[in-house]
Amino acid sequence: MPTDVELKKKLIAKIKSTDDAELLRQLSRVFDFEEQVENVYEMSPEEIEAVNIGLDQISKGLFLSNKESNKRVDEWLEKHADQ
């Protein structure tokens, strides 16, 4: 089994010597995907708990439709427009 350094050198040599455009595009996609995976946001325990509370509320029917939510916001804004 080659070391990481040996593997990198071997891959770099193969990349430098290839004229296969499709292979290079595929390798580029792999590296782009790797960057995306590294940038994945990890939620804090508090955020996870908040999501779980929200999911529990949804399962109990304790939520508003988008239409009802907008209606309530509009009503609140009208009520507090003069303040």
Residue pairs with C-beta under 8 A, 6 or more apart in sequence:
2 10
15 24
15 27
18 24
43 51
57 63
64 72
